[in-house]
Amino acid sequence: MKTSIACAVIFILIVSVCNGQFKIKDALVKPTEAQSGQVDPRLYQDNQPIPFKSVTLAVVLSTLVPGAGELYAGNFETGKYAAVAEAAIWVTYAAFYTQGNWVRQDARLFAVQHAGTNFNSKNDQFDVNIGNYLSIDDYNQAKLRSRDDNLVYTDPSYSWKWDSDADRIAFKNARIRSDQMYQDTKFVLAAAVVNRVFSAFSAGRAAAAYNRKILLDGAWNIEAYPTSSLKFADGMQINFTYDF
């Protein structure tokens, strides 16, 4: 109980002291303003930090989404090209990947019809093998001759036999085309990386340029007046100030 009362008393004293300090401050400030006849308008300005742009944030944004960093830095005039390039890159990627899938699926359907293949749970190397050999027997014999016993197919689900060598070659060519399309998607992804690097660099420069502009938009003030004693001037004082 005594502790609670003591805490309450201390709290009241702290509040009273703070209020007293504010009243003393008001009493000291108000006469000064009244004596001057005017108040410096800068006293009423919020002490807010200068709205600089973060170079790091601009770079990160453009790394994630090309053009976003330039937009943040207030220079989307250059960022729009990175954004358009990014959209074109992903459209191209989707086109190559989708077309590659279509060609591969058509080739496998052709192999099912003309070689009796079963592609369930098979890897891409199986596609290569059936395109290089007329039948599973030809393939296994070739592996045994080269002493690659571990590559021999013993599971009956891996069996195939082409109707003709022309059908085998047709499948092989289709498989190669699909592989080329999949390979092209890697170049497209590389282009996406390059686009991000250039966009991030551009965004960083744009943010830095924005910050320089903020600084240069301020105003330099020069004040010169004599410094004097009671009897005569004994010098000149020059003040340089910079207003944001």
Sequence and secondary structure as in RCSB ss.txt:
>XXXX:A:sequence
MKTSIACAVIFILIVSVCNGQFKIKDALVKPTEAQSGQVDPRLYQDNQPIPFKSVTLAVVLSTLVPGAGELYAGN
FETGKYAAVAEAAIWVTYAAFYTQGNWVRQDARLFAVQHAGTNFNSKNDQFDVNIGNYLSIDDYNQAKLRSRDDN
LVYTDPSYSWKWDSDADRIAFKNARIRSDQMYQDTKFVLAAAVVNRVFSAFSAGRAAAAYNRKILLDGAWNIEAY
PTSSLKFADGMQINFTYDF
>XXXX:A:secstr
 HHHHHHHHHHHHHHHHHHHHHHHHHHHHHHHHHHHSS  GGGGS         HHHHHHHHHHSTTHHHHHTT 
HHHHHHHHHHHHHHHHHHHHHHHHHHHHHHHHHHHHHHHH    TT  HHHHHHHHH SBHHHHHHHHHHTT GG
G   SGGG  B S HHHHHHHHHHHHHHHHHHHHHHHHHHHHHHHHHHHHHHHHHHHHHHHHHHHHTSEEEEEEE
EEE SSSEEEEEEEEEEE 
